[in-house]
Amino acid sequence: MIRIGLFSEDKKLQPILSSALGKGFQVLVESDEAGIKQMLASGGCDVVVLDLDSNHDSLEERIECSRRIAASESASVVMVDDALRTTAVELVRLGAHGYCRKPPSVRDLKNMLQRAYENVSLKRKLHSVQQQLAEASKGCDQMIGCSSPMQQVYDLVHRVASLNASVLIVGESGTGKELIAQAIHNLGSRSNRPFVAVSCGAIPETLIESELFGHEKGAFTGTVGSREGYLEQAGDGTLFLDEVGEITLSTQVKLLRVLQQREFSRLGSNRLLPLRARIIFATHQDLGEMVQQGKFRQDLYYRINVMRIDAPSLQEHAEDIPTIAMHFLRQYSEMYEKPMEYIDQAAMTVLQSYSWPGNVRELENTIQRAIIVASDTCIRMQDLPRNIQEENVVSIADHHPDSSFECQIRDFKVKLAIAAVRENNGNKTLAARSLNISRAYLHRLIRLAEGAPASAQDLVDEPIPDDSMLSELGSA
């Protein structure tokens, strides 16, 4: 049953509406703003019906109350007489779901209330999911994304954080493997201890053992004093060994013994030191294949691969691209002291269509560059690197290999139009504004997407109309 909160001074309207709407609706009336807000806060109603009558003495005060309710997060529907049609349009702009004239068509009012209820139900579910996601990603705040692949990562991070089991993080370069390791450290009991990150591939083969285990004075030519290795520096914290597949076979033997015995010694010393740190490993290589090729020790592989976490490529969670891109936009806009407000729809569509071989790191660099070259407060398609723009055009051509140049351009415009409507929650007026085209032209592109026959006129751009032409709300 849908619970209706009727905000009206007309007490006789309640039984009329209750009878007209039928058994699927429960109508409760309130004559003041405080009462209707209390009803909303307590969950006593699902949709508010705002009754406005131009004959009421307190009309101006009533309109102001209705504005505040419409601008809140509640679902509301406005009933007005013809004299207040402009006011109803304004209330819809503020957030009301829709309006109907008095006396309303029962069928139309039912449909409107049903849609408003479905809308508020979706918002409630979304809020609940967002809370669950926030809880799931707690402690993983440096990682961005709420897609299914990222949720799996968050879940595994939480499961393994409190354990001392070995963890192997596998993923392509630029997928944020170090951020995953940092999240495991932050959520575990070692969070107030050091986190030491080491890229094994960046250390020369001749120095890797000295860097890991440390050395005493005179251990080898050129040493002028003793030095703690990364195993000691990590102490009771976490040592993150990135690109573990780059370690030489001889060093792998010694690392395996350290993991088995939980102790080690510096080069040039016989004194055993306890291994207190937790070690997390990461690689972009297929260690299983390296084992078969004899490039990685099988016993070490099994020792470090107790819990495996796969860092998804950016293409695998492309739905997170807008969120990640806006994060970098805010971050580097502040860093470069260059105010940036948003990424326009065409540019965002291109970002979502690109394959991102460099993953999140490449996206980060792309946003940095775009901020630098942008001429105003918005990143546009021309601000993106040429290779990203060209791949997007090629991908469209690949889907239509036999199409003419004009047809490929048309298909690209249709793709941008559909994406703009989706991003603006179905509001075609806002979608047209975001693309800087007329609403009529947007409708033609949408008709093409629905399979309508194309004509030469469909390829002709039209300028965006004046604001006066957009004074009415766009239909959903």
N, C-alpha and C positions, 0 to 999 in steps of 0.2 A: 504493500500500500504506500502511495506517495503522500507525504504529509505536506499540506499547503499552509503557509503562514500568510494570512490575508491582512495587509496593512491598510486599513480603511476606517473612516469615520462612520460609514454606513453599516450599522449592525444588521440591517435586513438583508445585506448582501450575502452573509454567510450561509443561511439556509438555502438561498437560491442557488449559489454555486455548488453547495453540497449535493443538492438534488440533481442539478444539471450534469455534474461531473460523474456521479455514480459511485459504485462501491470501491473502485480502485483508488479513490482519493479521500483524504480526511482534511477538512478545512477548519483551521483555528484562526480566529480573528483577534487582532490587536490594533488599538487606535493610537498608540504613541510609539515613538522610535525606541525608547528604552525597553518597552515590552517585546517588540519584535526582535531586538538585538539579544535580549535574554533568551528568547525562544531559539534563536540561532545558536547561541553559545551552549545551550544545554542539549542541543541536538534534537529539539522538539519539532523541527520542520526541515523539509528538504528543499523546498522552493518557496520564495516569497513573491506574492502577487501585490504589486504596488497599484493601488486604486487612486487615480487622480481625476477629480471632477472640477471643471472650471467654475461651477456655481458655488463651491465651498468658500466661506469667508477666509479661512486660514490657508488659502491655496499656496501663497508664496512660502510660508513656513513648511507646508506639506512637501513642496517641490524640493526644498533644501534637504529635508529629511530623506526624501527618496534619492537624491543625488548621493548622499553619504552611504546609503544602503547599496545602491547600484555600484558604487566604487569599491565596496568591500568584496571579499572573496566568495560571498554567497551567490547562489543562483537566483535570479529575480526576473520576473516578467511584469510588464507595465500594461495597465488597462487605462485608456484615456478616451475622452470624447474628441471630436474633430478639432475643436479649438486648441487643444494641447498637443497636436501631432508633432510640432517642432520640439516641444519639451520632451516628448517620448523618444524622438530620435537622439536628442542630447543624452538622455539616460542610457540608451543603448550604447552610445559612444563611450560612456563612462564604465560600462561593464554589464549592464542588464542583458539578459539573453535575447529578448525581443519584446515587441509590443503588439497590442491588438486594440481595435476600436471598440467602444461601448455602444450598444450591447454586443458582446463578442459572439462569434460563431462557436457553438459548443465543440464541434469537431476540431476547428482550428485551435481553440484554446487547449483542448486535451492534447493535441499533437505538440503544441508549443511547451506545455508543462512537462510532457513526457521527455522531449528532447532536452529541456533544461535539467530535468532530473538525471538523465543519462550523463549529461555533461558534468554535473557536480559529483556524480558517482565515480566517474573516471578521474576527476581531480582528487577525490578522497583516496582512491586506489593508488594513484600516482604518488600522493603524499606518503602513503604507507610504504610503498616500494622505496621511495627516496630515503625514508627513515631506516629501512632495512639495509639499503645500500650504504648509507652513512655509517651504520653500525658495523657492516661487513668490512668496509674499507678503513675503519678506525685504526690509526697507527700506520696506514699506508698513504698518508696525505700527500706524499711527494709523487705518487702515481696518480694518473688522471684517467678516468674512464669508468663507465658503468655498464659496459657491454658484457655479454655472457663470458667471453674469453677472459676478460679482466676480473670478473667475479670469481672465476675458477682460481685465478692467481691469488686473489685476496683470501679465499677459503684455505688454500694450501699454506699460505704464509701464516695464518692464524693457527693452523693445526700444528705446524712444526716449530713455531717461535719459542714455545716453552720447553722444547725438548733439546737434547744435545746431539741428536742424530745428525749424520753427515747429510748435507744438502748439495745437490748439483743443479745449477740453473743453466738451462740450455736455451739459446735463442740467437737470432741473427744480430749482427752488429747494429747498435743504435736502438735496441728494443727496451733498454732500461734494466738490464740485469743487475747493475750495481744498486739501483733503487730498490729492487726486490730484496737484495741482501741487506740493505740498510733497514728496510721495513722489518725483516726477521729480527735483526739486532734490536731495533727500537721496541718491539713488542715482547721481547724476552726478558729474562732476569738480568741480562748483562747490559741493559740499556744505558746505565750510568757509567759504563766502562768504555775503554777506547774501541773505536771502529777503524781498523787499518785496512785500506784498499790497496791492492798491489796488482799491476798489470804484468803478468809473467812474460808476455810477448815483448814488452818494452825493455827488458833487462837482458844484456848480453849473456850468452851461454856461459862465458868464463866467470861471470860474477853472480849468477843466479843462486848458487849455494851460499856464498858469502852474504848475499842480501837476505836470504831466508833464515839461515842459522846464526849469522853473526860470525865474528872471528876475533882471535886474540892477536896481540902485537907479534909481528914476525911470522904469522901463519903462512904468508906467501909474499913474494917480492912486491915491494911498494907499500906494505902496511906500516903505518907509523904509530898505531895505537889499537886498542881493542874497540870493538863496536858491537852493539846489540843488533841482532837480526830482527826481521819482522815478526817472527814467532815470539820473541821476547817483548817487543814493543807493544804487541796486542795485549799482553798481560792476561787479565781475567776477562777481557772483552772478546771481540770478534775479528778474525783475520779473513779477509775476502780475497781469494786468489782468482783473479780474472784470467781468462785464456789459459787455463791449466793444461790444455793440449799442447802448448808451446814448450813445456818443460822437457828437458832432455831425459833420455832413458836412465842415465846414471843418477840423475837427481830424483827421478821417480822412485828408484829403489830406496833412497834415503828418506824420501817423504813418506813412503809406505811404512817404513820402520817407525817413524815418528808417530804416525797415526795408530799403529798397533801397540807400541810400547808407551805412548803418551809421554815421551821424554826425548831429549835431543842434546847435542853438545855443540858449542861453537867450533869453527874450524881452528885447528891448532890447540885444542883443549880436550882433555879426557873427562872433565867434570860434567856430569849429567844434570840437565836442567829440566824441571817438569813442564810439560805442555799444559798450560791452564786455559788457553784461548780456545774458543770454538772456531772451526774453520769451515767456511762456505766456499764452494767452488763454482766456477762458471766457465762456459765455453760456447763458441759459435760453431764448433766443429762437431762432426759425428764421431764421438769417441768409440762407439761400438765398431764402426768401420776401421778406425785407426788401430783397434786391438787386432782385427783380422789381418791388417797390413803389417803388424809388428811394430807400429810406431807408438803404441801406448800399452803399458803393462796391464794385463787382464786382471791381476790381483788388485792393483791400485784402482782400476775402474770399478770393480765390485765394492771396494772399500768406500769410495766417495759417492757412489750412486745409490745410496740408501733411500733417499727421498729426492725425486726429480721434479723440478718445476719448469714448465715450458713457458718462456716469455713469448707471447704472441707477436707476430709481425704486425705492423700498422695496418696492412691490407686485411689482416684477419679480424681487426676490430675497427673497420673504417667508419662505423657509426659514431665513434668517439672523436673523429677528426675535428668537427666544429668546436667541441669543448676544449680539446688540446690546443687548437689554433688560437682560440680566444684567450686561453691562459698565457700563451707566449706573447700575444698582442699586448696584454696588460703589463706583463713583466718587462718586455723590452721597450715599450712605450715610456714607462717610468724610468728605465735605465738610461735611455737616450734623451730623456726630457723632451719628447716629441709627442704631444697628445694625439692619441689615435682612438677613435670611437668604435669602429666596427669593420668587418670584412663584407663587402657587398655580395649580393646573391650570386652573381656570375662567377666571381673569384672563388667563392666557397664551393660552388658546384665543381669547378676545375680541381680544387684541392681534394675533393672527395672522389674524383674520378681518376686521379693520378695513382700510379702503382707504388710509389714510395719505396724504392730499393734500399734507401738509407734509413728507412723507418722514422721513428720519432725525432732522431737527431737531424735528419734531413728536413723534416717539417719545421723544426726549430730554426734552422739556418735560413730556410725559405722565408719565414715570418720576419726574422731579423732584417734580411735584405729588403723585403717589401716595405717595411717601416722606413728604412733609410731612403728608398727611392720614391715613396709615395709623395704626391704633391699636395695632399690635403689630409683631413683626419680619417680618411677611409682607404683601405686597401682594395684596389680594383684589379681586374684581370691583367691589365697592361703592366702592373707592378710586379707580377710574378715572373720568375725566370722563364726564358724562352722555351727551354726543354720541357717544362711542365705544360705550358700552353700548347706546344706542338704535339705532345703525346696525347692530350685530350682530343685534339682535332683528328689525329690519326685513329684513335679508338673509335670515333664516330664513323670514319670512313671504312674501318674494318667491318663494321656491322652492315654497311651498305656498299659493297665493293663495286656494284654496277650502277650506283646512283650518280647523277650529274653533280657538278659543283654546286649548283643552286639548291638541289635537293639536300645535299649534305649541310649546307648553311641553314636551310629550313629546319632540318631535324635537330640541329644544335640549338636553334632558337626555341623549338618546342620543348627540348630537354630543360632549358633554363626556365621556361615558363612554368612547367609542371613542378620543378624544384622550388620556385618562388612561392607558388600557391601552397605547397606543402609546408614550407618554412613559416608562412604567415597564417597557419591553421585554417586554410581554406578561404581567407579573406582576399578576394581578387583585387579590390581597390588597393590594399596595402602591397599586394604582390606586384601590381603594375607600377606603383610608386618606387618600389625597391629596384625594379629593372629600368626605370625611367622611360616607360612606354605608356601609351594610352590604354585604358581599360578595354576599349573595343578591340584593339590589336591583340591584347592578351587573350580575349575570348576567341579570336580567330585561331590563335596558336593552340588553344585548348581543344577547339573543334577538330583541328588537324590531328591532335593526339588521340582523339576519339574515333579517328578513321574517316573523317569527312574528306571529300575530294579537294585537292589543292588547286589553287589558281595562282596566276602571276601576282595578283594583289596581295596574297598571303605573305609574300617576301618583301613587301614594302613597309618600312618602319614608319610609325607615326609618332609625332612629338607627344610628350606628356601633356595632358590638358591642364588648364588653370585650376587652382584650388577650388574656385567657385563651381567647377564642373564635378568636383568630387565631394560635394557637400553632403550628398546622400550616402548612406552606408552601402558597402558592397555586399552583395548576396553571398552566402557561404557556398 
